[in-house]
Amino acid sequence: MADIEELRNMVSSFRVSELQVLLGFAGRNKSGRKHELLLRALHLLRSGCSPAVQIKIKELYRRRYPRTFDGLQDLAALKSSIKSYFQIDSGDTVVSSDLPLQTGHSDFLQQQQHLVSCDSPPTPLMAPVHPDVQMKSLPFYDVLDVLIKPSSLGTHAGQRFHHEKYFIFALTPQQVREVCISRDFLPGGRRDYMVQIQLRFCLAETSCPQEDNFPNSLCIKVNGKLFPLPGYAPPPKNGVEQKRPGRPLNITSLVRLSSAVPNQIVVTWAPEIGKTYSMSVYLVRQLTSPLLLQRLRMKGIRNPDHSRALIKEKLTADPDSEIATTSLRVSLMCPLGKMRLTVPCRAVTCSHLQCFDAALYLQMNEKKPTWICPVCDKKATYESLIIDGLFMEILNDCTDVDEIKFQEDGTWCPMRPKKETLKVSSPCIPKIDLRQSAVVLPPETSSTKKGDVIDLTLESSSDDEEDSDPPLKKRCVYMSKAEEMHNKGFVFY
C-alpha cells in the first residue's frame, strides 16, 4: 500500500482535469472549483481509499509528471498491489464495494494487467517527491513541528517556462492554540507572532545541510493571497543576474488559524538547468538575542590554559624566519561598538586572539543575520562561538586599561599610556598705566597738501647751514573734554 503522505502530495499537484478524473473514478462529485475538488480528493485519501484509487492516483501523476517512479522498488510494490487486488493469478476480478462499476473500468483493468506483464526497464528517474534534504538550523528559531517535510519542486517536459505546484497542510488544535497565545498586537493594527509558520526553500542536495535558497522567478500564494517576497540583493560588479537573498519566510499572517480548514500553498517558479529545489514548512518559535546570550553562557567558558597555549604557539620563534615576534598586543575594546568588552567571545574557527562582544554581535545578527566575524571577516556561526576564559580574567583584573601585551611565556601586562607634561609658555604682556595715557588726535590730512622735496644733489655751504634754522615742528594741541564743552556755542572777537 502506498504511503498516504506521498499520495497526498501527488494529489496536491493535480490540475482540475486530473482531479475530476480521479473523483469520477472514485464515484464522487466532480463539479465545483479547484479548491473544492482538491479538498474532496484529500478527504478521499483520509477516509481510506482502495488500492485501485491509489493506482489511479499514480497513473494520473505519471501522466502529468513523466518518469516519477523513484526506482524499481516502487514498480515492484505497484505490481504486487495490483496482483493482490485484482487476483490475476486466479483469473477472478474483484471490484471494491465502495467503487461503482463504470464503462471505463474494464479498460483501466486491461491497462494495469498489461503493466504487470511488462518487464521492461523503467524510464529515467526524476527527483523524488520527498528527498532526504536537511535544512541548516536557524539560531533565532526553535523548530516545534514539521508541517510539510522537504518536498522537491520537480521539473517535467509538460511545462516549459514556469512551473506550478500545490501543497496542502493543516494545523492541529494544539498548534493553533500555541500560535494564538503568542500573538502580539503592534502599533498600526499589525500583528506579530512569536510562534510562526515558516516557509523555506533550498537546493535539493543531500550531501550536507542546505542554506535558504530561492528559485528563479519565484511566486508564492497562500490560501489564494499573494505573499510578498524580500527584495533583490544589490547587483554585483561582474554583471551576474540579480537574485533574492535566501531567508525563511513567515507566512503566519496568511494562514487560517483553524484546525477544521486546511491551508493551501501554490508555488510558481522558473526552472534552472542542473538545479532542483526543495520546499518545506515548519512550526517554529522565534527567539531573542538575550536568550541566545544566556544559552551561550550555559555552554560554558573555555579554559584559560587553551588561550595561553595558543599565545605560546603564536610567539614561538620560527628557526626558518629571520624575524621573531616576542610580544603580542591585543585590545580590550570591541571592534563592533568601540566599547570595552563585557562578554569576550570568538569563533573556534578563527585563528586570531582578538575577541568581540557577544551581546553586541548577537544583537546585530538579530537585525540582519550575516554571522561574519568582525575581526577576520570569516564565517562565525552561533554554534561555533565560545567565551574566552583568559580574557574574562583580564577584564576582571584590569579595569583601567584598554590594551594589553602578551609575552612569550603566556603572561600578560597592561599597556598604560605615558603621561606627558606639556609646558605652556605665557607671553609677556606689558602693563598699561591708565593714569598716564593720553588720547592723541590724528592730524588733519588734506588731499591738496604736498610733501616737501629735498634735492640732496645740490651743494650747500656751511654758512647757509649755520644761518638757516630748522623749521619749527607743529605742536599737538591737547584739549580736555571740559574745555571742549565750555567753548562750544561761543564766538570770540
GISULDA-V145196 format. One record per pair of residues at least 6 apart in sequence whose ideal C-beta (glycine too) atoms are under 8 Angstrom apart, sorted by the first residue. I is the first residue (numbers start at 1). J is the second residue. Records with the same first field share a line. If there is no record, write none. Layout:
I: J + J
//
This chain:
1: 51 + 54 + 81
2: 54 + 57 + 58 + 77 + 81
4: 45 + 46
5: 130 + 149
6: 129 + 130
7: 45 + 54 + 57 + 58
8: 42 + 45 + 168
9: 129 + 130 + 151 + 167
10: 57 + 58 + 60 + 61 + 129
11: 19 + 22 + 38 + 41 + 42 + 45 + 57
12: 38 + 42 + 165 + 166 + 167 + 168
13: 61 + 64 + 65 + 165 + 166
14: 22 + 38 + 41 + 60 + 61 + 64 + 166
15: 34 + 64
16: 34 + 37
18: 60 + 63 + 64
19: 30 + 34 + 37 + 38 + 40 + 41
20: 30 + 37
21: 56 + 60
22: 41 + 44 + 53 + 56 + 57 + 60
23: 29 + 30 + 37 + 40 + 41 + 44
24: 30
25: 53 + 56 + 99 + 102 + 104 + 108
26: 44 + 49 + 53 + 56 + 99
27: 98 + 99 + 100
28: 40 + 44
29: 40
30: 37
32: 40
35: 224 + 264
38: 166 + 168 + 264
39: 262
42: 168 + 262
44: 53
50: 85 + 96 + 98 + 99
51: 81 + 82 + 84 + 85
52: 85 + 95 + 96 + 99
53: 99
54: 81
55: 78 + 81 + 82 + 112
56: 108
58: 78
59: 111
61: 68
62: 68 + 69
64: 156 + 158
65: 126 + 154 + 156 + 158
66: 123 + 126 + 156 + 157 + 158
67: 122 + 123 + 124 + 125 + 126
68: 126 + 129 + 154
69: 75 + 78 + 122 + 123 + 125
70: 125 + 128 + 129
71: 122 + 125
72: 122
75: 122
78: 115
79: 115 + 116
82: 88 + 112 + 113 + 115 + 116
83: 89 + 116
85: 94
86: 93 + 94 + 109 + 112 + 113
87: 93 + 94
88: 113 + 116
93: 109
95: 101 + 105
99: 105
126: 154 + 155 + 156
127: 152 + 154 + 204 + 276
128: 152
129: 151 + 152 + 154
130: 149 + 150 + 151 + 152
131: 150 + 152 + 204 + 206 + 278
132: 206
133: 150 + 202 + 204 + 205 + 206 + 210 + 278 + 280
134: 150 + 206 + 208 + 209 + 210
135: 150 + 200 + 202 + 209 + 210 + 212 + 280
136: 209 + 210 + 211 + 212
137: 143 + 209 + 383
138: 248 + 284 + 369
139: 287 + 292 + 365 + 369 + 381 + 382 + 383
140: 286 + 287 + 288 + 292 + 366 + 369
141: 196 + 198 + 248 + 284 + 285 + 286 + 287
142: 284 + 285 + 287
143: 282 + 283 + 284
144: 175 + 178 + 195 + 282 + 283 + 284 + 285
145: 175 + 282 + 283
146: 280 + 281 + 282 + 283
147: 169 + 171 + 197 + 281 + 282 + 283
148: 167 + 169 + 265 + 279 + 280 + 281
149: 280
150: 202 + 204 + 278 + 279 + 280
151: 167 + 278 + 279 + 280
152: 204 + 276 + 277 + 278
153: 163 + 165 + 204 + 215 + 267 + 269 + 276 + 277 + 278 + 279
154: 276
155: 163 + 271 + 276
156: 163
161: 270
162: 217 + 268 + 269 + 270
163: 268 + 269 + 270 + 271
164: 266 + 267 + 268
165: 266 + 267
166: 264 + 265 + 266 + 267
167: 264 + 265 + 266 + 267 + 279 + 281
168: 262 + 263 + 264 + 265
169: 262 + 263 + 265 + 281
170: 259 + 261 + 262 + 263
171: 179 + 255 + 257 + 258 + 259 + 263 + 283
172: 259
173: 259
175: 259 + 283
176: 257 + 258 + 259
178: 195 + 283
179: 193 + 195 + 196 + 197 + 252 + 257 + 283
180: 257
181: 195
182: 193 + 194 + 195 + 285
183: 191 + 192 + 193
184: 191 + 192 + 193 + 194
185: 191 + 192
186: 192
191: 253
193: 250 + 252 + 286
194: 285 + 286
195: 283 + 284 + 285 + 286
196: 250 + 252 + 283 + 284 + 285 + 286
197: 250 + 251 + 252 + 255 + 281 + 282 + 283
198: 248 + 249 + 250 + 251 + 281 + 282 + 283 + 284
199: 220 + 248 + 249 + 250 + 251 + 265 + 279 + 280 + 281
200: 212 + 248 + 249 + 279 + 280 + 281 + 282
201: 212 + 213 + 214 + 215 + 218 + 246 + 277 + 278 + 279
202: 210 + 211 + 212 + 213 + 246 + 277 + 278 + 280
203: 210 + 213 + 275 + 276 + 277 + 278
204: 276 + 277 + 278
210: 278
211: 246
212: 246 + 247 + 248
213: 246 + 277
214: 229 + 243 + 244 + 246
215: 269 + 270 + 271 + 272 + 275 + 277
216: 243 + 269 + 270 + 272
217: 268 + 269 + 270
218: 229 + 244 + 267 + 268 + 269
219: 226 + 267 + 268 + 269
220: 226 + 227 + 229 + 249 + 251 + 265 + 266 + 267 + 268
221: 227 + 265 + 266 + 268
222: 251 + 254 + 255 + 263 + 264 + 265
223: 254 + 255 + 256 + 263 + 264
224: 264
225: 254
227: 249 + 251 + 254
229: 244 + 249
230: 244 + 245 + 247
231: 244
232: 242 + 243 + 244
233: 242 + 243 + 244 + 245
235: 242
247: 369
248: 284
251: 265 + 281
255: 263
256: 262 + 263
265: 281
267: 279
269: 277
288: 366
289: 359 + 362 + 363 + 365 + 366
292: 362 + 382
293: 343 + 358 + 359 + 362
296: 343 + 345 + 358 + 362 + 382 + 385 + 387
297: 343 + 387
299: 386 + 387
300: 387
301: 386 + 387 + 388 + 389 + 392
302: 386 + 387 + 388 + 389
303: 389
304: 388 + 389 + 390 + 392 + 393
306: 389
307: 353 + 388 + 389 + 390 + 391
308: 390 + 410
309: 410
310: 353
311: 328 + 353 + 406 + 410
312: 408 + 409 + 410
314: 325 + 328 + 353
315: 325 + 326 + 327 + 328 + 406 + 407 + 408
316: 408
317: 324 + 325
318: 324
326: 407 + 408
327: 405 + 406 + 407 + 408
328: 353 + 405 + 406
329: 403 + 404 + 405 + 406 + 415
330: 353 + 354 + 403 + 404 + 405 + 406
331: 354 + 402 + 403
332: 340 + 341 + 391 + 394 + 395 + 398 + 401 + 402 + 403 + 404
333: 339 + 340 + 341 + 402 + 403
334: 340 + 341 + 356 + 357 + 360
335: 354 + 356 + 374 + 375
336: 356 + 357 + 360 + 361 + 364 + 374
337: 357 + 360
339: 357 + 360
340: 395 + 402
341: 355 + 356 + 357 + 391 + 395
342: 357 + 359 + 395
343: 357 + 358 + 359 + 387
344: 355 + 356 + 357 + 358 + 387 + 388 + 391 + 392 + 395
345: 355 + 356 + 357 + 358 + 361 + 385 + 386 + 387 + 388
346: 352 + 354 + 355 + 356 + 373 + 375 + 380 + 385 + 386 + 388
347: 373 + 378 + 379 + 380 + 381 + 384 + 385 + 386
348: 384 + 385 + 386
349: 378 + 379 + 380 + 384
350: 373 + 375 + 376 + 378 + 380
351: 376
352: 375 + 376
353: 406
354: 375
355: 388 + 391
356: 373 + 374 + 375
358: 385 + 387
361: 374 + 380 + 385
362: 382
365: 371 + 382
371: 379 + 380 + 381 + 382
372: 378 + 379 + 380
373: 379 + 380
394: 404 + 412
398: 404 + 414
400: 416
401: 414 + 415 + 416
403: 414 + 415
404: 412 + 413 + 414 + 415
405: 412 + 413 + 414 + 415
406: 412
407: 413
438: 478
440: 476
441: 476
443: 474 + 476
//
